[in-house]
Amino acid sequence: MPDDAFNLAEIYYIEAEKRLDIYLPLWTKEEGRRDLTLSLSGQRNNNQLTIEFNDLRVL
């Protein structure tokens, strides 16, 4: 992924669940930015950070 890839990520804070939802576009070395987006959720439970892979979407 290029250095600025994380600048293109969409991040939403879900207040009711104290969770971050992250949508990260993906690239390939050969073709550059693709039409794929990785969907993740992150939250802290008892001082432990958990990351969940939700989906891999084709846009």
Secondary structure by P-SEA (a helix, b strand, c coil): ccccccccbbbbbbccccbbbbbbbbbbcccccccbbbbbbbbbcccbbbbbbcccccc
